[in-house]
């Protein structure tokens, strides 16, 4: 990707959809669905500054009518260590809520952090498809931490 950006690319938008199975401070670890989105700009051929949103939801009951939702709002940097291999770090805020039978209730707000590594499987002047390992957490009052780790795929448009 960074080699392509030397030719004039200056903005990226990525969406990714993943399933993951990790939760800290939980008695069980049922499947969780997550959606990520970021937008940013290249500040040099290897470094992008990004605004990142990463939302996660996991069922708290057998019917799926009660879900725990965590949204991380972050600013980060993504650096290409090699032509297709990158690392990302981001910090920001976290929001935790519960949706019960269609009604959403805010529970807490806190700080957020994320680390990621990725490899571009396919890259062209206007599109990239990557595989990424991402871990992030929301840090809340009373030393509560809700962490998520994913192995996912993402699509980036330039």
Secondary structure by P-SEA (a helix, b strand, c coil): ccccccccccbbbbbbbbbbbbbcccccccbbbbbbbbbbbbccccccccbbbbbbbbbccccccbbbbbbbbbcccccccccccccccbbbbbbbbbbcccbbbbcbbbbbbbcccccccccccccccccbbbbbbbbbccbbbbbbbbbccccccc
